[in-house]
Amino acid sequence: MRYIITFFVIVFFLSLEASCRVVEGTVTSISTNKKGHNIEVPMGNVLISDGYTVCKTDQNGRYSISLNPDATFITLTQP
């Protein structure tokens, strides 16, 4: 089976402070079964980082991270 890591990122800017950004999303693994249907499975314990702060996804693959104002990227590390 083929596994593809899908990384959904939704960016929300806080209205009170423009320099504080919060990124929320879900990390899932997509596999194709014998019938050719894609199945999404949430991935827990995946590390998300902006180079300054690190957070871990929960059992449902969800995460929320407050970005450092100097951050220019977000990385994902598979278990």
Contacts in CASP RR format, 6 or more apart in sequence:
PFRMAT RR
TARGET T0000
AUTHOR 0000-0000-0000
METHOD contacts of the structure
MODEL  1
MRYIITFFVIVFFLSLEASCRVVEGTVTSISTNKKGHNIEVPMGNVLISD
GYTVCKTDQNGRYSISLNPDATFITLTQP
1 31 0 8 1.000
1 32 0 8 1.000
1 33 0 8 1.000
2 31 0 8 1.000
2 32 0 8 1.000
3 29 0 8 1.000
3 30 0 8 1.000
3 31 0 8 1.000
4 29 0 8 1.000
4 30 0 8 1.000
4 31 0 8 1.000
5 27 0 8 1.000
5 28 0 8 1.000
5 29 0 8 1.000
5 30 0 8 1.000
5 43 0 8 1.000
5 76 0 8 1.000
5 78 0 8 1.000
6 27 0 8 1.000
6 28 0 8 1.000
6 29 0 8 1.000
6 30 0 8 1.000
6 40 0 8 1.000
7 27 0 8 1.000
7 76 0 8 1.000
8 25 0 8 1.000
8 26 0 8 1.000
8 27 0 8 1.000
8 28 0 8 1.000
9 23 0 8 1.000
9 24 0 8 1.000
9 25 0 8 1.000
9 74 0 8 1.000
10 23 0 8 1.000
10 24 0 8 1.000
10 25 0 8 1.000
11 21 0 8 1.000
11 22 0 8 1.000
11 23 0 8 1.000
12 21 0 8 1.000
12 22 0 8 1.000
12 23 0 8 1.000
12 24 0 8 1.000
13 21 0 8 1.000
13 22 0 8 1.000
14 20 0 8 1.000
14 21 0 8 1.000
14 22 0 8 1.000
19 69 0 8 1.000
20 66 0 8 1.000
20 67 0 8 1.000
20 69 0 8 1.000
21 66 0 8 1.000
21 67 0 8 1.000
22 64 0 8 1.000
22 65 0 8 1.000
22 66 0 8 1.000
22 67 0 8 1.000
23 50 0 8 1.000
23 64 0 8 1.000
23 65 0 8 1.000
23 67 0 8 1.000
23 74 0 8 1.000
24 62 0 8 1.000
24 63 0 8 1.000
24 64 0 8 1.000
24 65 0 8 1.000
25 62 0 8 1.000
25 63 0 8 1.000
25 64 0 8 1.000
26 42 0 8 1.000
26 57 0 8 1.000
26 60 0 8 1.000
26 61 0 8 1.000
26 62 0 8 1.000
26 63 0 8 1.000
27 42 0 8 1.000
27 43 0 8 1.000
27 44 0 8 1.000
27 46 0 8 1.000
27 48 0 8 1.000
27 57 0 8 1.000
27 61 0 8 1.000
27 63 0 8 1.000
27 76 0 8 1.000
28 40 0 8 1.000
28 41 0 8 1.000
28 42 0 8 1.000
28 43 0 8 1.000
28 61 0 8 1.000
29 40 0 8 1.000
29 41 0 8 1.000
29 42 0 8 1.000
29 43 0 8 1.000
30 38 0 8 1.000
30 39 0 8 1.000
30 40 0 8 1.000
30 41 0 8 1.000
31 38 0 8 1.000
31 39 0 8 1.000
31 41 0 8 1.000
32 38 0 8 1.000
32 39 0 8 1.000
33 39 0 8 1.000
42 57 0 8 1.000
42 59 0 8 1.000
42 60 0 8 1.000
42 61 0 8 1.000
42 62 0 8 1.000
43 57 0 8 1.000
43 61 0 8 1.000
43 78 0 8 1.000
43 79 0 8 1.000
44 56 0 8 1.000
44 57 0 8 1.000
44 58 0 8 1.000
44 59 0 8 1.000
44 60 0 8 1.000
44 61 0 8 1.000
44 79 0 8 1.000
45 56 0 8 1.000
45 57 0 8 1.000
45 79 0 8 1.000
46 56 0 8 1.000
46 57 0 8 1.000
46 61 0 8 1.000
46 63 0 8 1.000
46 76 0 8 1.000
46 77 0 8 1.000
46 78 0 8 1.000
46 79 0 8 1.000
47 54 0 8 1.000
47 55 0 8 1.000
47 56 0 8 1.000
47 76 0 8 1.000
47 77 0 8 1.000
48 54 0 8 1.000
48 55 0 8 1.000
48 56 0 8 1.000
48 57 0 8 1.000
48 63 0 8 1.000
48 65 0 8 1.000
48 74 0 8 1.000
48 75 0 8 1.000
48 76 0 8 1.000
48 77 0 8 1.000
49 55 0 8 1.000
49 65 0 8 1.000
49 74 0 8 1.000
49 75 0 8 1.000
49 77 0 8 1.000
50 65 0 8 1.000
50 67 0 8 1.000
50 68 0 8 1.000
50 71 0 8 1.000
50 73 0 8 1.000
50 74 0 8 1.000
50 75 0 8 1.000
51 68 0 8 1.000
51 71 0 8 1.000
51 73 0 8 1.000
51 75 0 8 1.000
52 67 0 8 1.000
52 68 0 8 1.000
52 70 0 8 1.000
52 71 0 8 1.000
53 65 0 8 1.000
53 66 0 8 1.000
53 67 0 8 1.000
53 68 0 8 1.000
53 71 0 8 1.000
55 63 0 8 1.000
55 64 0 8 1.000
55 65 0 8 1.000
56 63 0 8 1.000
57 63 0 8 1.000
65 74 0 8 1.000
67 74 0 8 1.000
END
